[in-house]
Amino acid sequence: EVSEYKFGPMEEDRYQDFYRRHRFAHTKRKGGWDAVRHAEILALGTVPNFAGLDKAPHLAVPFVPKALLLKSEELVPYSKR
């Protein structure tokens, strides 16, 4: 459950396990588009569903497959937009 998303600074194992158990993860721009969190989600085998990614600057989030992520929105069973 999403309500379970509460991790302390020493709970990296729980954080990673949380993402490994899900196919999709809702994420968004917080401080900036290039957050390590987005790459971590992908590395753990989960597809990030970015709120507002279609409005991101062209060179934003250069380390993730932006075009594929935008296309993957069709696969998400629901959207939080």
C-alpha positions in Angstrom: 0.0 0.0 0.0 1.1 3.5 -0.7 0.3 4.5 2.9 3.2 2.2 3.8 5.7 4.7 2.1 7.3 6.0 5.3 11.0 5.3 5.6 13.6 6.6 8.0 17.3 7.4 7.1 18.5 3.9 8.1 15.7 1.9 6.3 17.2 1.6 2.8 16.4 -2.2 2.7 12.7 -1.5 3.4 12.7 1.3 0.8 14.2 -0.9 -1.9 11.9 -3.8 -1.0 8.9 -1.5 -1.3 9.7 -0.7 -4.9 10.7 -4.2 -5.8 7.2 -5.4 -4.9 5.4 -3.0 -7.3 5.2 -2.8 -11.1 4.6 0.9 -11.2 5.6 3.8 -8.9 4.1 7.2 -8.9 6.7 9.9 -8.7 7.0 13.6 -9.5 9.3 16.5 -9.7 10.1 17.7 -6.2 13.4 19.7 -5.9 14.2 19.0 -9.5 13.7 16.5 -12.3 17.1 14.8 -11.9 16.4 13.1 -8.6 18.4 9.9 -7.9 15.0 8.4 -6.7 13.9 8.0 -10.3 17.0 6.0 -11.3 16.6 3.9 -8.1 13.0 3.1 -9.0 14.1 1.8 -12.4 17.1 -0.1 -11.0 14.8 -1.9 -8.7 12.7 -3.2 -11.6 9.8 -0.8 -11.2 8.4 1.6 -13.9 8.2 5.2 -12.6 4.9 6.9 -13.6 6.0 10.6 -13.6 3.4 13.2 -12.9 4.0 16.0 -15.4 6.9 14.3 -17.3 5.3 15.5 -20.6 5.9 19.1 -19.5 9.5 18.5 -18.4 12.2 20.4 -20.3 13.8 18.5 -23.2 17.1 17.7 -21.4 15.5 17.0 -18.0 15.9 13.5 -16.6 18.7 12.6 -19.0 19.4 9.3 -17.3 16.0 7.7 -17.8 14.3 6.6 -21.0 11.8 9.5 -21.1 10.1 8.6 -24.4 9.5 5.0 -23.1 8.2 6.2 -19.8 5.7 8.5 -21.5 4.5 5.6 -23.6 4.3 3.4 -20.5 1.5 5.6 -19.1 -0.8 3.6 -21.4 -0.1 0.5 -19.2 -0.8 2.1 -15.9 -4.2 0.8 -14.7 -5.0 4.2 -13.2 -3.5 7.7 -13.2 -3.1 10.3 -10.5 -3.1 13.2 -12.9 
